[in-house]
Amino acid sequence: MHKYFFILSIIIFSYTGLLPANAQCKINNTAFQSGENIQYDLYFDFGILSARAGRGSMQTTGANYRGVNALKTVMMLNTSGLAGNVYSVNDTLTSYIDYQLRPMLFTKEAKEGKDYSIERQSFTYNGNEISIRALRSRNNLEKFDEVVTTDKCTYDYLSVIAYVRNLDYTGMKKGDKRYIRFISGRKPVDMYVNYLGTSSIKVNNGKTYKVINISMNILDDAFTNPKESLRASLTNDKNRIPVIIDTSLKMGSVRAIMRDVSGLRH
């Protein structure tokens, strides 16, 4: 019954225009700019271990990708201390988006435990069709190299953060949600952005912010709890700074709490 309801809801959304074509993928960015630099403290929860684990950052700069003016965002996650000794994580995620927030290129270089992996997703737009070349290697062995096509706006791990920072939450109520597509590995999957209301949160720079709380429901086996695969708290102002990001994966969970920010647009 639940599966039937989900399929029916997707069909309804398709006819009401909530599944946008490529021509509707362009979004006006009002939240952030080149020069923004957000620094995070990381906290990992691996079941038997829950502790401060290291540092993270998310920096945005201007760039040029294949002759197109773009914004380049780099997120780095690095463990240290006891958590790093139990399970080391040194990840670098890079995303190029155009000025209308359409993803162009996403890469992830990850050293996690004893594994080293490289992931790449490149986006090509042609009319209402989007082609995504997705490849991954692990420990120098190719896992896949495929091209998938879709007519739905599709986002990677970093470009989806840019997307949710520019959503209009005016008038939304708890339980309201927005549907988008997300590329997970080599396949597009369904995602919902769920509005959880507002609150006030004190973060690691000592300041208290009024925030908009959201969760992302990613319907993919890589996430243990599809109803709350990702949570974030965005400042309830023009900057929409992600001051807290919670991610749940099979290995456990990681929380990033902002400790410093500079280069804000507003």
Secondary structure, DSSP 8 states (H G I E B T S, - for coil): -HHHHHHHHHHHHHHTT-S--GGG------S--TT-EEEEEEEEE-SS-EEEEEEEEEEEEEEEETTEEEEEEEEEEEE-HHHHHHS-EEEEEEEEEETT--EEEEEEEEEETTEEEEEEEEEEEETTEEEEEEEEEETTEEEEEEEEEESS-EE-TTHHHHHHHT---TT--TT-EEEEEEEETTEEEEEEEEEEEEEEEE-TTS-EEEEEEEEEEE-STTSS-GGGSEEEEEESSSS--EEEEEEEETTEEEEEEEEEEE----
